[in-house]
Amino acid sequence: MIELDGHLTVESAESVVFQGVGVRLSPAAWERLEAAHQALRQALRADQAIYGVNTGLGALSRVRVPPEELAQLQLNLVRSHAVGVGEPLPERAVRAVLLFRLNSFLQGASGVRPELAALLGEMLNRGVYPVIPSQGSVGASGDLAPLAHLALVLIGEGRARFRGEELPGGEALRRAGLAPLSELQPKEGLALLNGTSVMLAQLFCAWVLGRRAFAAALGVSALSFQALRGHTQPLDPRIHALRPHPGQVKVAEALRALLAGSSLTDTFRDDVQDPYSLRCLPQILGPVWEVLARLRGTLETEMNAATDNPLVLPGGEVLCGGNFHGQVLALAAEELGMALAVLGGSCERRLHLLLNAPERGLPPFLAARPGRSSGLMLLQYAAAALAAENKVLAHPAAVDSLPTSGGKEDHNPMGATSCWKALRIATNVAHQVALEAIAARWAVALQGEAKLSPATRDLYRALAEHVPPPGEDRPWSETAARLAQEIAEGRLGIHGV
């Protein structure tokens, strides 16, 4: 159980989202929630015009709403904005949405009741996952449409999944031993909708999957390097000292450690230089490492930020602003998506080399009897298809901007699309790494696994548990899926780099 006080780390978020660790609110966080809620009520008693609390929304912000209609305003807001479309977000991403919306409230600037925040935490703990459509957010004024589907469940409406079954929201809460909120008090509907939590959730999941895919790709590339009897001279630290980008230096160092003691490297002497996908591994994977490292700070800042509007300061002042604007996440997601597409593309190229290296002692397509057998030929087709899809997905959505709300919201970052694309790319890349891993396992076996470097033997043995030894043709889809799942769960790879 993690005590939430408004200061999440990526490690604690990963344990909640990916491992199912529970949460509870700290006493200090509860006090901040109560203080902000009371400050908002005081501002309302002073008859201030407060956007979205006693005024209309968007282009209707000039319309004042009378006190007796404030609760109905929040209910209408949630219902009218629940217009998401498309496939629902995966449950892991929904866990992240619940966590990040809750932690945003714990900054003490949103004005929601502690009871609302507590219900979000208990939904997370007991596995009540709102059905949130993946499409419909333009990434500004928050993820309005998808978050409205979350908010509906809090009041007993909408749809939710509980223990694998999709149910009406109120029924899902009841089965989990929870009761919906009887009403939404002033600003609570707006606070639930007016945040970046859906963008952040998808970006965070993409980043975690990307890190795990990188760790697996690094190890698998070391196996492929050995199976192809690659030259280690390009890993010489003196080369990288002359172009000292941190990621490049880090990857070269890691590969030197992984390949130390191998009896396969430097045994191919018919050419003085290997193809780029081997020779330039530090220059290819290094920038990917840098993107992953850089994104950590963006994620931690955003998950510990108040992203709704307006915001309630400790002294009771209410400020209107634009912390719900997702440009920073949109650009981060585009960079992550491109970096991961590069990672997956390099896997496809090494897979191609493994299947077409007779001069390095490997049979065509690693087939038992080439001609009668196709071997692993189609693995490269699948990896190439994913590379083509990733290329399309890497086209930026964040450079576009379609205005909404009658032009009042005239610059939208389209960040939800950017983050969705990044998550899709990360999922594809896990499969590309898995496909290379299958071929690397066979190629190493054909070259002689006893010749492997000590640092890569454990990874090879782990692969051998899932991938049968070289032999006759067989279906590979289920094996590739199992390996991709192992990668996604962080159980296969070289960690700590």
C-alpha positions as CSV (number, residue, x, y, z in Angstrom):
1,M,0.0,0.0,0.0
2,I,1.4,3.4,-1.0
3,E,0.4,6.5,1.0
4,L,-0.4,9.3,-1.4
5,D,0.5,12.8,-0.4
6,G,0.6,14.5,-3.8
7,H,4.2,13.6,-4.5
8,L,4.4,10.5,-6.8
9,T,7.5,9.1,-8.3
10,V,7.6,7.1,-11.6
11,E,8.6,4.1,-9.5
12,S,5.6,4.3,-7.2
13,A,3.3,5.0,-10.1
14,E,4.6,2.0,-11.9
15,S,4.0,-0.2,-8.9
16,V,0.4,1.0,-8.7
17,V,-0.4,0.9,-12.4
18,F,1.5,-2.2,-13.5
19,Q,1.7,-4.3,-10.3
20,G,-1.7,-3.5,-8.7
21,V,-0.3,-2.0,-5.5
22,G,-3.0,-0.3,-3.5
23,V,-3.2,3.4,-2.3
24,R,-4.4,5.4,0.6
25,L,-4.6,9.1,1.2
26,S,-2.2,10.6,3.7
27,P,-3.7,12.8,6.6
28,A,-1.9,15.8,5.2
29,A,-3.4,15.3,1.7
30,W,-6.9,14.9,3.3
31,E,-6.4,18.2,5.1
32,R,-5.3,20.0,1.9
33,L,-8.4,18.7,0.1
34,E,-10.7,19.9,2.9
35,A,-9.0,23.3,3.0
36,A,-9.4,23.9,-0.7
37,H,-13.0,22.7,-0.7
38,Q,-13.8,25.2,2.1
39,A,-11.9,28.0,0.4
40,L,-14.0,27.4,-2.8
41,R,-17.3,27.5,-0.8
42,Q,-16.2,30.8,0.8
43,A,-15.5,32.3,-2.6
44,L,-19.0,31.3,-3.7
45,R,-20.5,32.9,-0.7
46,A,-18.8,36.1,-1.7
47,D,-20.7,35.9,-5.0
48,Q,-17.6,35.8,-7.1
49,A,-18.0,34.8,-10.8
50,I,-16.0,31.6,-11.0
51,Y,-15.6,29.9,-14.3
52,G,-17.5,26.6,-14.6
53,V,-18.7,26.8,-11.0
54,N,-21.3,29.5,-11.3
55,T,-20.9,30.3,-15.0
56,G,-21.4,28.4,-18.2
57,L,-18.6,26.5,-19.9
58,G,-16.4,27.3,-22.9
59,A,-18.0,29.9,-25.1
60,L,-20.8,30.1,-22.6
61,S,-18.6,31.5,-19.8
62,R,-20.4,34.8,-19.8
63,V,-23.6,33.2,-18.6
64,R,-24.1,33.3,-14.8
65,V,-25.8,30.3,-13.2
66,P,-27.9,30.9,-10.1
67,P,-26.9,29.2,-6.8
68,E,-29.8,26.8,-6.8
69,E,-28.7,25.4,-10.1
70,L,-25.0,24.8,-9.3
71,A,-25.3,21.1,-8.6
72,Q,-27.3,20.6,-11.8
73,L,-24.6,22.5,-13.8
74,Q,-22.0,20.0,-12.7
75,L,-24.3,17.0,-13.5
76,N,-25.2,18.5,-16.9
77,L,-21.5,19.1,-17.6
78,V,-20.6,15.4,-17.0
79,R,-23.5,14.0,-18.9
80,S,-23.1,16.3,-21.9
81,H,-19.4,15.8,-22.2
82,A,-19.5,12.0,-22.2
83,V,-19.3,11.6,-26.0
84,G,-16.1,9.5,-26.3
85,V,-15.9,7.1,-29.1
86,G,-13.7,4.1,-30.2
87,E,-12.3,1.2,-28.3
88,P,-12.1,1.5,-24.5
89,L,-8.7,2.2,-22.9
90,P,-7.0,-1.0,-21.6
91,E,-7.5,-1.6,-17.9
92,R,-3.9,-0.8,-17.1
93,A,-4.3,2.7,-18.7
94,V,-7.5,3.2,-16.7
95,R,-5.7,2.4,-13.5
96,A,-3.2,5.1,-14.5
97,V,-6.1,7.6,-15.2
98,L,-7.6,7.0,-11.7
99,L,-4.2,7.4,-10.0
100,F,-3.2,10.5,-11.8
101,R,-6.6,12.2,-11.5
102,L,-6.5,11.5,-7.8
103,N,-3.0,12.7,-7.3
104,S,-3.7,15.9,-9.2
105,F,-6.5,16.6,-6.7
106,L,-4.1,16.0,-3.8
107,Q,-2.2,19.1,-4.8
108,G,-4.9,20.9,-2.8
109,A,-5.9,23.3,-5.6
110,S,-9.0,21.8,-7.1
111,G,-11.7,22.4,-4.5
112,V,-13.1,18.8,-4.5
113,R,-14.3,17.1,-1.4
114,P,-12.0,14.6,0.3
115,E,-14.8,12.1,-0.1
116,L,-14.6,12.3,-3.9
117,A,-10.9,11.7,-3.8
118,A,-11.3,8.8,-1.4
119,L,-13.8,7.2,-3.8
120,L,-11.3,7.4,-6.7
121,G,-8.7,5.7,-4.5
122,E,-11.1,2.9,-3.5
123,M,-12.1,2.3,-7.1
124,L,-8.5,1.9,-7.9
125,N,-7.9,-0.5,-4.9
126,R,-11.0,-2.6,-5.6
127,G,-10.7,-2.8,-9.3
128,V,-13.7,-0.7,-10.5
129,Y,-12.5,0.5,-13.9
130,P,-14.7,2.9,-15.8
131,V,-15.1,2.1,-19.4
132,I,-13.3,5.1,-21.0
133,P,-13.4,5.4,-24.9
134,S,-10.0,6.1,-26.3
135,Q,-11.0,8.8,-28.8
136,G,-12.7,12.2,-28.4
137,S,-10.1,14.4,-26.6
138,V,-8.3,17.2,-28.3
139,G,-6.0,17.5,-25.3
140,A,-7.0,20.9,-24.0
141,S,-9.5,22.0,-21.4
142,G,-8.4,18.6,-20.3
143,D,-9.3,15.2,-21.6
144,L,-13.0,16.3,-21.4
145,A,-14.8,13.6,-23.2
146,P,-12.9,10.5,-21.9
147,L,-12.8,11.9,-18.3
148,A,-16.6,12.5,-18.4
149,H,-17.0,8.7,-18.7
150,L,-14.9,8.3,-15.5
151,A,-17.0,10.9,-13.8
152,L,-20.2,9.2,-14.7
153,V,-19.2,6.1,-12.7
154,L,-18.6,8.2,-9.6
155,I,-22.3,9.2,-9.6
156,G,-23.5,5.7,-10.4
157,E,-24.0,6.1,-14.1
158,G,-22.0,5.1,-17.2
159,R,-20.2,1.8,-17.5
160,A,-17.4,0.1,-15.6
161,R,-15.6,-3.2,-15.6
162,F,-15.3,-5.2,-12.3
163,R,-13.6,-8.5,-12.2
164,G,-13.6,-8.9,-15.9
165,E,-17.3,-8.1,-16.4
166,E,-18.7,-4.9,-17.9
167,L,-21.5,-3.5,-15.8
168,P,-23.6,-0.3,-15.3
169,G,-21.4,2.0,-13.2
170,G,-23.6,1.9,-10.1
171,E,-23.7,-1.9,-10.1
172,A,-20.0,-2.2,-10.5
173,L,-19.6,0.1,-7.4
174,R,-22.2,-1.9,-5.5
175,R,-20.4,-5.2,-6.2
176,A,-17.1,-3.7,-5.0
177,G,-18.8,-2.6,-1.7
178,L,-18.8,1.1,-2.7
179,A,-21.5,3.7,-2.9
180,P,-21.7,6.4,-5.6
181,L,-21.7,10.1,-4.7
182,S,-25.2,11.4,-4.1
183,E,-24.4,14.5,-6.1
184,L,-21.6,16.6,-7.5
185,Q,-20.9,19.7,-5.5
186,P,-19.7,23.0,-7.1
187,K,-16.7,22.5,-9.4
188,E,-16.4,18.8,-8.9
189,G,-17.7,17.8,-12.3
190,L,-15.4,20.4,-13.9
191,A,-12.4,19.3,-11.8
192,L,-12.9,15.7,-12.8
193,L,-13.0,16.5,-16.5
194,N,-10.6,19.5,-16.7
195,G,-7.3,17.6,-16.5
196,T,-4.6,15.9,-18.5
197,S,-4.9,12.5,-16.8
198,V,-5.9,10.4,-19.9
199,M,-3.0,11.8,-22.0
200,L,-0.7,11.3,-19.0
201,A,-1.9,7.8,-18.4
202,Q,-1.3,6.6,-22.0
203,L,2.1,8.4,-22.2
204,F,3.2,6.9,-18.9
205,C,2.2,3.4,-20.0
206,A,4.0,3.9,-23.3
207,W,7.1,5.1,-21.5
208,V,7.1,2.1,-19.2
209,L,6.6,-0.3,-22.0
210,G,9.2,1.6,-24.0
211,R,11.8,1.2,-21.3
212,R,11.1,-2.5,-21.0
213,A,11.3,-2.9,-24.7
214,F,14.6,-1.1,-24.7
215,A,16.0,-3.3,-22.0
216,A,14.9,-6.4,-24.0
217,A,16.2,-5.0,-27.3
218,L,19.6,-4.3,-25.8
219,G,20.0,-7.9,-24.6
220,V,18.6,-9.4,-27.8
221,S,20.8,-7.2,-29.9
222,A,23.8,-8.6,-28.0
223,L,22.7,-12.1,-28.9
224,S,22.2,-11.2,-32.5
225,F,25.6,-9.5,-32.6
226,Q,27.3,-12.7,-31.4
227,A,25.3,-14.9,-33.8
228,L,26.4,-12.7,-36.7
229,R,30.0,-12.8,-35.4
230,G,30.1,-9.0,-35.3
231,H,33.2,-6.8,-35.0
232,T,33.6,-5.2,-31.5
233,Q,36.0,-2.4,-32.6
234,P,33.0,0.0,-33.2
235,L,32.4,-0.3,-29.4
236,D,35.9,1.0,-28.5
237,P,35.4,3.7,-25.8
238,R,37.9,6.0,-27.6
239,I,35.4,6.3,-30.5
240,H,32.6,7.4,-28.3
241,A,34.8,9.7,-26.3
242,L,35.1,11.7,-29.5
243,R,31.4,12.1,-29.8
244,P,30.3,11.9,-26.2
245,H,26.5,11.9,-26.3
246,P,25.4,10.4,-23.0
247,G,23.2,7.7,-24.5
248,Q,25.7,6.7,-27.1
249,V,28.4,6.3,-24.5
250,K,26.1,4.4,-22.2
251,V,25.0,1.9,-24.8
252,A,28.5,1.3,-26.0
253,E,29.6,0.7,-22.4
254,A,26.7,-1.7,-21.9
255,L,27.4,-3.7,-25.0
256,R,31.1,-4.0,-24.2
257,A,30.1,-5.6,-20.9
258,L,27.5,-7.8,-22.5
259,L,29.8,-9.1,-25.2
260,A,32.9,-9.6,-23.0
261,G,34.3,-13.1,-23.1
262,S,32.3,-14.1,-26.2
263,S,34.0,-16.7,-28.5
264,L,31.7,-15.6,-31.4
265,T,32.5,-11.9,-31.8
266,D,35.3,-10.8,-34.1
267,T,35.4,-14.2,-35.9
268,F,33.9,-13.0,-39.3
269,R,36.9,-11.7,-41.3
270,D,35.6,-11.5,-44.8
271,D,34.6,-7.8,-44.3
272,V,36.2,-5.1,-42.2
273,Q,32.8,-3.4,-41.3
274,D,29.4,-4.7,-40.3
275,P,26.1,-3.3,-41.4
276,Y,24.9,-0.3,-39.5
277,S,22.3,-2.2,-37.4
278,L,25.3,-3.9,-35.7
279,R,28.1,-1.4,-36.1
280,C,26.1,1.7,-35.1
281,L,24.2,0.2,-32.2
282,P,25.4,2.8,-29.8
283,Q,24.5,5.6,-32.2
284,I,21.0,4.1,-32.9
285,L,20.0,3.0,-29.4
286,G,21.8,5.8,-27.5
287,P,19.4,8.5,-28.6
288,V,16.5,6.3,-27.7
289,W,18.0,5.9,-24.2
290,E,18.3,9.7,-24.0
291,V,14.6,10.2,-24.9
292,L,13.5,7.7,-22.3
293,A,15.7,9.3,-19.7
294,R,14.6,12.8,-20.5
295,L,10.9,11.9,-20.4
296,R,11.1,10.8,-16.7
297,G,11.2,14.4,-15.6
298,T,8.3,15.4,-17.7
299,L,6.2,12.6,-16.4
300,E,7.0,13.2,-12.7
301,T,6.3,16.9,-13.1
302,E,2.9,16.3,-14.7
303,M,1.8,13.5,-12.3
304,N,2.4,15.9,-9.4
305,A,0.6,18.9,-11.0
306,A,-2.8,20.5,-10.6
307,T,-4.1,20.5,-14.1
308,D,-7.7,21.6,-13.8
309,N,-9.2,25.1,-14.1
310,P,-9.9,27.3,-12.2
311,L,-7.5,26.7,-9.3
312,V,-8.1,27.4,-5.7
313,L,-5.1,28.9,-3.8
314,P,-4.6,28.3,0.0
315,G,-5.7,31.8,0.9
316,G,-9.0,31.3,-1.0
317,E,-8.1,33.2,-4.2
318,V,-9.5,31.5,-7.3
319,L,-7.4,31.8,-10.4
320,C,-8.3,31.0,-14.0
321,G,-5.6,29.7,-16.2
322,G,-4.7,26.9,-18.7
323,N,-2.9,24.1,-16.8
324,F,-5.2,21.6,-18.6
325,H,-3.4,22.3,-21.9
326,G,-1.5,19.2,-23.0
327,Q,1.1,20.6,-25.4
328,V,4.0,19.4,-23.2
329,L,2.6,15.9,-23.2
330,A,1.8,16.0,-26.9
331,L,5.4,16.9,-27.9
332,A,6.8,14.4,-25.4
333,A,4.6,11.7,-26.8
334,E,5.6,12.5,-30.4
335,E,9.3,12.3,-29.5
336,L,8.8,9.0,-27.6
337,G,6.8,7.5,-30.5
338,M,9.6,8.4,-33.0
339,A,12.3,7.1,-30.7
340,L,10.5,3.8,-30.2
341,A,9.8,3.4,-33.9
342,V,13.5,3.7,-34.4
343,L,14.1,1.0,-31.8
344,G,11.7,-1.3,-33.5
345,G,13.1,-0.6,-36.9
346,S,16.6,-1.5,-35.8
347,C,15.2,-4.9,-34.5
348,E,13.7,-5.5,-38.0
349,R,17.0,-4.8,-39.7
350,R,19.0,-7.2,-37.4
351,L,16.3,-9.8,-37.9
352,H,16.8,-9.5,-41.6
353,L,20.5,-10.0,-41.2
354,L,20.0,-13.1,-39.1
355,L,17.9,-14.6,-41.8
356,N,20.2,-13.7,-44.7
357,A,23.8,-14.4,-43.5
358,P,25.1,-17.5,-45.2
359,E,28.6,-16.0,-45.4
360,R,28.5,-15.8,-41.5
361,G,27.7,-19.5,-41.2
362,L,23.9,-19.4,-40.9
363,P,21.6,-21.2,-43.3
364,P,19.1,-19.1,-45.3
365,F,16.2,-18.0,-43.1
366,L,17.7,-20.4,-40.4
367,A,15.7,-23.2,-42.1
368,A,16.4,-26.8,-41.4
369,R,16.3,-27.7,-45.1
370,P,16.1,-24.5,-47.1
371,G,13.6,-24.9,-49.9
372,R,11.6,-27.6,-48.3
373,S,11.5,-25.5,-45.2
374,S,10.8,-21.7,-45.0
375,G,12.4,-21.4,-41.6
376,L,11.8,-18.1,-40.0
377,M,11.3,-16.2,-43.2
378,L,7.9,-14.8,-42.2
379,L,9.1,-13.3,-38.9
380,Q,10.7,-10.5,-40.9
381,Y,7.5,-9.9,-42.8
382,A,5.7,-9.4,-39.5
383,A,8.4,-7.1,-38.2
384,A,8.4,-5.1,-41.4
385,A,4.6,-4.7,-41.3
386,L,4.9,-3.3,-37.7
387,A,7.6,-1.0,-38.9
388,A,5.3,0.3,-41.6
389,E,2.6,0.9,-39.1
390,N,4.9,2.6,-36.7
391,K,6.1,4.9,-39.5
392,V,2.5,6.0,-40.1
393,L,1.8,6.4,-36.3
394,A,5.0,8.4,-35.9
395,H,3.5,11.2,-38.1
396,P,2.9,14.0,-35.6
397,A,-0.6,14.9,-34.5
398,A,0.8,17.6,-32.2
399,V,1.6,20.1,-35.0
400,D,-2.1,20.3,-35.8
401,S,-4.7,22.4,-34.0
402,L,-8.4,22.3,-34.6
403,P,-10.3,25.0,-32.6
404,T,-13.3,24.0,-30.5
405,S,-16.1,25.7,-28.4
406,G,-17.0,28.3,-31.0
407,G,-13.4,29.4,-31.2
408,K,-12.9,30.2,-27.5
409,E,-10.6,27.2,-27.4
410,D,-8.6,28.2,-30.5
411,H,-5.4,26.2,-30.1
412,N,-5.7,22.6,-29.1
413,P,-2.6,20.3,-29.0
414,M,-4.3,17.1,-30.0
415,G,-2.2,15.5,-27.3
416,A,-4.6,12.6,-26.6
417,T,-3.9,11.4,-30.2
418,S,-0.2,11.8,-29.7
419,C,-0.2,9.8,-26.5
420,W,-2.5,7.1,-27.9
421,K,-0.1,6.7,-30.9
422,A,2.9,6.4,-28.6
423,L,1.2,3.6,-26.6
424,R,0.4,1.8,-29.8
425,I,3.9,2.1,-31.1
426,A,5.3,0.8,-27.8
427,T,3.1,-2.2,-28.0
428,N,4.2,-2.9,-31.6
429,V,7.9,-2.5,-30.6
430,A,7.6,-5.2,-27.9
431,H,6.5,-7.5,-30.7
432,Q,9.3,-6.5,-32.9
433,V,11.8,-7.2,-30.2
434,A,10.1,-10.6,-29.6
435,L,10.5,-11.5,-33.3
436,E,14.2,-10.6,-33.3
437,A,14.5,-12.7,-30.1
438,I,13.1,-15.8,-31.8
439,A,15.6,-15.6,-34.6
440,A,18.5,-14.7,-32.3
441,R,17.7,-17.8,-30.2
442,W,17.9,-20.1,-33.3
443,A,21.0,-18.4,-34.7
444,V,22.9,-18.7,-31.5
445,A,22.0,-22.3,-31.2
446,L,23.3,-22.9,-34.7
447,Q,26.5,-21.1,-34.0
448,G,27.0,-22.8,-30.6
449,E,25.5,-21.5,-27.4
450,A,28.6,-22.5,-25.5
451,K,30.4,-19.7,-27.2
452,L,28.2,-17.0,-25.8
453,S,29.5,-14.3,-23.5
454,P,28.8,-15.0,-19.8
455,A,26.7,-11.9,-19.5
456,T,24.2,-13.0,-22.2
457,R,23.8,-16.6,-21.2
458,D,20.9,-16.0,-18.7
459,L,18.9,-14.1,-21.3
460,Y,19.5,-16.9,-23.8
461,R,18.3,-19.5,-21.4
462,A,15.2,-17.5,-20.7
463,L,14.5,-17.3,-24.4
464,A,15.1,-21.0,-24.7
465,E,12.3,-21.6,-22.2
466,H,9.8,-20.1,-24.6
467,V,11.4,-20.7,-28.0
468,P,12.1,-24.4,-29.1
469,P,15.4,-25.2,-30.7
470,P,16.1,-25.0,-34.4
471,G,14.1,-27.6,-36.4
472,E,11.2,-28.0,-38.7
473,D,8.8,-25.3,-39.6
474,R,6.1,-24.5,-37.0
475,P,3.6,-21.7,-36.3
476,W,5.2,-18.7,-34.4
477,S,2.3,-16.4,-33.6
478,E,1.7,-17.7,-30.0
479,T,5.4,-17.8,-29.2
480,A,5.9,-14.3,-30.4
481,A,2.9,-13.2,-28.3
482,R,4.2,-14.9,-25.2
483,L,7.6,-13.3,-25.6
484,A,6.1,-9.8,-26.2
485,Q,4.1,-10.3,-23.0
486,E,7.3,-11.2,-21.1
487,I,8.9,-8.1,-22.4
488,A,5.9,-5.9,-21.5
489,E,5.9,-7.3,-18.0
490,G,9.6,-6.5,-17.6
491,R,10.7,-10.1,-17.2
492,L,13.0,-10.3,-20.2
493,G,15.8,-8.0,-20.8
494,I,19.0,-6.3,-19.5
495,H,17.8,-3.9,-16.8
496,G,19.7,-1.2,-14.9
497,V,21.2,0.5,-18.0
